[in-house]
Amino acid sequence: MSYRLPKIELPDLWGDEEPESRRRPSRAEEKAIYKRYKGKCAICKRKTDFSDGEIDHIKPLSKGGSDSPRNKQWLCHRCNKLKGNTRTNTQVRKLLGINEKKKGKRRKVGKRRRKSDIDFGFRIPKFELPKFDL
């Protein structure tokens, strides 16, 4: 007595074809993203050569991100390895000790007041005595 197992179609896990959501970006797409970031890493702002950087998904595909060019950024190898799919750009900046620039309204800097202006609340004009030739 022998049992026969039903034949089940399994996906080709080790094949050459990648699913559509994990396709490798074309060279032209890589260069376009490199130019968009002006060759600088999106996290540490360090200038990199084209061969010294990688394309990274801002929101990882494993976390529900898309494969569109808007979700891709240029990173140096170091920042990409630190980021992985578990950290955000801000968390990697904190790890590296990089301060972020705060965006907001700039404080207006006015003219510096003299001590006498502050004391009297108004500006005292300079007065010079006329010079007489004797």
Secondary structure, 3 states (H helix, E strand, C coil): CCCCCCCCCCCCCCCCCCCHHHCCCCHHHHHHHHHHCCCECCCCCCECCHHHEEEEECCCHHHCCCCCHHHEEEEEHHHHHHHCCCCCHHHHHHHHCCCCCCCCCCCCCCCCCCHHHHHHCCCCCCCCCCCCCC
